[in-house]
């Protein structure tokens, strides 16, 4: 079971910065992320969700491949690739994997304009190393499925001064 963590920032760019740190940790096998989304509420109050995985493009590539393959069977691979890419892009755009978009938008409605939040679903992590990497990242925990003890450790790491 994955843990949900939502961290709010008073800066519209800080959540993306923290997500990049998490992506670097994932490449180093310190954390296994199921999903990581940045929600930004601009000065006009409009909410934008920046997904970690571009589902539309991934759907188009996958659809193009399968369309070309099926098209080869019916002697028209270009038409099959075009139709498959279009269908894949549409299905990718309509898919919602990971954290529910409606949940993120509803929660982001309560944010102040000009702020951001990082929504993360964590499958597994090496807590001591991840906390050290997040030390001094700032932000405040808005919502989490962590235990009270783990939540307190994470907030302490976010608040701590970066070690020299």
Secondary structure, DSSP 4 states (H G I P E B T S, - for coil): -PEEEEEEESSTTHHHHHHHHHHHHHHTTSEEEEEEEEEEE-TTS-EEEE-SS-HHHHHHHHHHHHHHHHHHHTT-HHHHHHHHHHHHHHHHHH---SS-HHHHHHHHTTSPTTEEEEEEEEEEE-HHHHHHHTTT---EEEEE-S-HHHHHHHHHHHHSPPP-
